[in-house]
Amino acid sequence: MTRVAGCELCDLSAPTVVDNDKFAVILVDDANYPGFARVIWKDHVREVSDLADADRLLLNDAVYKLELAVREVMQPLKVNVASLGNVVPHLHWHVIPRYADDAHFPAPVWAQAQRATDEAVLVARRALVPQLAEAIARRFASR
């Protein structure tokens, strides 16, 4: 497995919900976006097209399962799925539940905020994160 010194995703220290020899799934600690998760490919590659066909299919399936779990538990209006890698050039996918009342909607979460989400709404969404972790683990346990 190729690792690059100093790459924050090669040296992943975040708690994982799913962890195997190919990828990890983490829940991102973002108070404004509860349910934000990532699939992180363990081998240090930049692009999906760097993967062998079987690995590409495995990664796509992981993103799919993660999105299903996010939709099931978080009940978002929309799910954003993005693989950018401009800042950290290590293959990873962001899976982000989106709502009409979130701070950036309809723009990407990395854009300038357009409003503040009501704190009570965020508290309720944060309360779902343990249930989301269970749903993710369950989806990845079943083949």
FITORKE-301642 format. One line per 3 residues: number of its first residue (from 1); their letters; for each residue z, x, y of N, C-alpha, C. Coordinates in steps of 0.001 Angstrom, whole numbers. Atoms other than C-alpha are relative to their C-alpha. Example, Ala and Ser with C-alpha at 12.3 -4.5 7.8 and 13.67 -1.06 7.14 Angstrom:
2
1 = as = 0:890:-1190:7800:12300:-4500:0:900:1200 ~ -60:-820:-1190:7140:13670:-1060:730:-770:1090
# end
This chain:
143
1 = mtr = 0:854:-1178:0:0:0:0:898:1239 ~ 94:-778:-1234:-969:1364:3384:1030:-477:1007 ~ -993:269:-1050:1837:1554:5953:-301:928:1167
4 = vag = 206:-808:-1196:1605:2810:9524:1342:149:706 ~ -1267:-262:-683:4632:4457:11114:-39:-607:1401 ~ -94:598:-1326:5771:2588:14210:-572:-1403:98
7 = cel = 528:1373:-16:4021:-671:13271:1142:-955:-317 ~ -1134:910:193:6583:-3443:13688:-176:-936:-1183 ~ 204:867:1157:4975:-5495:10921:17:786:-1305
10 = cdl = -166:-849:1187:4797:-2586:8466:1485:212:-268 ~ -1442:-221:96:8503:-2063:9175:758:-1299:213 ~ -563:1328:-218:9309:-5769:9061:1489:-38:-342
13 = sap = -1439:103:217:13027:-6315:9481:493:-1437:148 ~ -390:1407:-160:13019:-10073:10113:309:-610:-1369 ~ -273:699:1263:14526:-12328:7450:-1243:-762:-462
16 = tvv = 1181:671:543:11848:-13712:5165:387:-1266:-754 ~ -160:1217:796:11475:-17149:3615:-731:191:-1322 ~ 794:-359:1183:8822:-15916:1174:-275:1491:114
19 = dnd = 251:-1441:-14:8440:-12288:194:-513:403:-1370 ~ 546:-497:1258:6151:-10895:-2466:-714:1318:271 ~ 617:-1317:-194:4084:-7751:-2971:-1205:-37:934
22 = kfa = 1194:115:-855:1159:-9081:-838:305:-438:1428 ~ -272:545:-1334:2672:-10992:2087:1432:-483:99 ~ -1300:600:-284:5819:-12310:3701:-218:-1183:937
25 = vil = -13:1129:-930:6480:-15600:5470:1346:45:715 ~ -1223:-15:-799:8977:-15561:8313:15:-1197:940 ~ -183:967:-1073:10374:-18135:10686:321:803:1250
28 = vdd = -165:-725:-1248:10116:-16867:14237:1170:-594:768 ~ -1149:455:-779:13300:-17076:16284:-444:-231:1440 ~ 486:362:-1332:11799:-18833:19310:638:-1329:379
31 = any = -769:1191:-370:14156:-21317:20974:-875:-1128:529 ~ 888:1018:-560:11255:-23121:22669:-1005:-544:-1000 ~ 963:427:1017:9143:-23412:19510:625:49:-1390
34 = pgf = -582:54:1334:11356:-24274:16540:-1084:-358:-1020 ~ 1008:241:1023:9274:-24186:13378:-1162:967:73 ~ 1016:-1042:-133:7050:-21344:14611:197:964:-1167
37 = arv = -92:-873:1167:6275:-19228:11545:-1194:945:-40 ~ 1101:-957:175:4107:-16294:10520:-174:329:-1475 ~ 325:-631:1274:2368:-15123:7388:-422:1416:357
40 = iwk = 269:-1405:-320:2348:-11323:7493:-499:703:-1254 ~ 567:-754:1110:69:-9358:5189:707:1347:-57 ~ -811:-1219:86:2005:-6361:3868:-810:1283:147
43 = dhv = 831:-1189:-157:-835:-3858:3665:-472:59:1454 ~ 387:-126:-1401:-1691:-2512:7115:-1529:-32:117 ~ 1420:198:-286:-5146:-3938:7754:-90:-802:1283
46 = rev = 159:679:-1293:-6523:-5321:11014:-609:-1392:-115 ~ 797:1231:34:-8851:-8116:9951:-30:-616:-1393 ~ 162:692:1274:-9253:-10726:7236:-1177:601:-773
49 = sdl = 1189:-561:657:-12648:-9166:6517:270:1370:-627 ~ -397:-1240:659:-10797:-5967:5474:543:-246:-1403 ~ -607:340:1285:-9392:-7806:2447:-1045:-204:-1087
52 = ada = 816:358:1160:-10857:-8083:-1021:-28:-1525:-93 ~ 151:1458:80:-12039:-11603:-1847:1248:-695:-536 ~ -1177:642:590:-9038:-12410:-4047:1172:5:983
55 = drl = -1080:-62:-992:-6615:-11251:-1331:-264:-941:1163 ~ 354:931:-1079:-8477:-13227:1333:334:-1431:-404 ~ -305:1351:487:-8161:-16368:-772:1508:-218:-99
58 = lln = -1455:83:87:-4470:-15648:-1404:614:-198:1389 ~ -500:128:-1375:-3843:-15223:2330:-314:-1382:571 ~ 365:1332:-500:-5740:-18402:3214:863:-1077:-639
61 = dav = -851:965:688:-3740:-20294:597:1420:34:569 ~ -1343:-119:-582:-495:-18951:2090:68:-701:1352 ~ 35:656:-1309:-1464:-20108:5589:-53:-1517:-188
64 = ykl = 122:1427:313:-2438:-23502:4131:1352:-591:-425 ~ -1295:501:472:895:-23929:2310:1023:-28:1129 ~ -922:-42:-1127:2823:-22891:5399:-284:-1142:966
67 = ela = 344:1116:-887:930:-25377:7559:462:-1331:-583 ~ -452:1247:628:1664:-28157:5054:1495:-196:164 ~ -1455:97:-144:5386:-27386:5164:386:-306:1451
70 = vre = -278:252:-1418:5389:-27292:8982:-308:-1455:345 ~ 350:1398:-289:3611:-30644:9150:997:-965:-632 ~ -925:874:730:5909:-32207:6553:1341:-124:724
73 = vmq = -1358:17:-548:9173:-31239:8244:19:-208:1507 ~ -72:17:-1461:8427:-30748:11930:-720:-1198:620 ~ 742:1176:-477:6040:-33715:12297:-640:242:1375
76 = plk = 598:-292:-1303:4056:-32095:15134:-1212:-878:284 ~ 1235:661:-400:1239:-33684:17083:-1200:810:-496 ~ 1069:-932:368:-886:-30621:16254:640:1261:-534
79 = vnv = -446:-1313:450:-506:-27334:14406:-1025:1015:488 ~ 877:-1100:-393:-1927:-24199:15998:120:1088:-1046 ~ 59:-1100:956:-3012:-21517:13554:-841:1082:663
82 = asl = 698:-1057:-730:-3957:-18191:15095:238:1353:-648 ~ -112:-1401:389:-4643:-14635:14042:-589:805:1136 ~ 465:-725:-1180:-4838:-12532:17165:5:1502:-258
85 = gnv = -96:-1422:288:-3570:-9020:16514:-399:912:1139 ~ 353:-848:-1138:-4401:-7798:20000:1152:928:380 ~ -1169:-795:-344:-862:-6556:20628:475:800:-1215
88 = vph = -396:-661:1250:83:-5749:17011:-1193:-103:-942 ~ 1223:56:803:-3121:-4831:15145:267:122:-1500 ~ -361:83:1414:-1702:-5711:11729:-215:-1461:-382
91 = lhw = 403:1361:366:-3059:-8786:9942:1212:-921:-184 ~ -1029:1025:105:-786:-11779:10457:-531:-1289:633 ~ 392:1318:-499:-1193:-15496:11109:1218:-690:600
94 = hvi = -1018:819:-657:851:-17585:13528:-270:-1456:-385 ~ 99:1433:285:1522:-21205:12489:1055:-663:884 ~ -876:482:-1068:2971:-23131:15417:-108:-1519:136
97 = pry = 19:1450:-244:3961:-26810:15583:-73:-264:1501 ~ 200:313:-1420:2825:-28323:18876:248:-1487:248 ~ -360:1349:-401:3914:-31434:20716:-480:-230:1426
100 = add = 464:325:-1348:2676:-33223:23836:1041:370:1054 ~ -1057:-327:-962:6053:-32469:25466:411:1471:-26 ~ -425:-1398:-1:6191:-28761:24650:-417:678:1299
103 = ahf = 119:-640:-1312:6271:-26327:27559:-1423:403:367 ~ 1339:-518:-279:2663:-25170:27233:-1137:-974:-313 ~ 1055:906:468:771:-28141:25761:-829:-544:1163
106 = pap = 833:-287:1166:-2192:-28423:25636:-464:1455:-93 ~ 403:-1409:18:-2609:-24704:26429:703:729:-1152 ~ -675:-797:1029:-1696:-21980:23903:1424:352:427
109 = vwa = -1400:-319:-312:1979:-21035:23675:127:1294:789 ~ -38:-1257:-731:1117:-17674:25242:-470:-165:1446 ~ 437:268:-1374:-216:-19290:28441:1227:-240:883
112 = qaq = -1096:319:-920:1859:-20097:31506:546:-1388:-326 ~ -648:1289:276:4369:-22881:30888:-377:-1016:1070 ~ 363:1082:-911:3465:-26229:32438:1158:-944:269
115 = rat = -1166:882:-129:6836:-27940:32037:1120:602:-832 ~ -1116:-366:875:10244:-27523:30451:180:-1130:-1007 ~ -270:1009:1025:10845:-29306:27192:1468:-405:106
118 = dea = -1361:514:-71:13930:-31502:27251:869:712:-1042 ~ -870:-771:890:16828:-29532:25731:446:-810:-1212 ~ -412:837:1139:17935:-32473:23547:-1107:-67:-1056
121 = vlv = 1141:6:923:14454:-32565:22014:-48:1322:-761 ~ 11:-1309:650:14582:-28835:21324:1150:144:-995 ~ -1155:-50:907:18056:-29147:19770:-323:-759:-1287
124 = arr = 365:788:1186:16761:-31860:17423:-1030:739:-854 ~ 1004:-756:746:13763:-29726:16459:611:1233:-658 ~ -665:-1167:584:15932:-26644:15920:808:-391:-1237
127 = alv = -799:466:1131:18098:-28686:13566:-845:-160:-1266 ~ 905:146:1147:15036:-29103:11306:-359:1334:-661 ~ 446:-1306:504:14521:-25354:10792:543:316:-1395
130 = pql = -450:-251:1378:16784:-25043:7698:-772:-836:-1029 ~ 793:861:882:14925:-27978:6140:-1419:567:-145 ~ 1324:-624:64:11639:-26249:7010:22:1200:-930
133 = aea = -103:-1162:889:12786:-23054:5286:-2:-440:-1461 ~ -28:526:1373:13523:-25089:2151:-1374:-513:-418 ~ 1332:536:321:10136:-26833:2304:-1003:1132:-228
136 = iar = 890:-1150:181:8343:-23501:2694:252:634:-1364 ~ -341:-623:1281:10204:-21973:-258:-477:-870:-1164 ~ 423:930:1058:9455:-25069:-2371:-1510:44:-184
139 = rfa = 1474:-28:110:5713:-24998:-1576:-494:1300:-621 ~ 435:-1273:549:5462:-21324:-2460:506:213:-1430 ~ -500:-102:1371:7497:-21745:-5652:-921:-716:-972
142 = sr = 945:739:857:4976:-24250:-7012:-1380:628:130 ~ 1326:-641:14:1609:-22870:-7971:-1083:-1020:110
# end
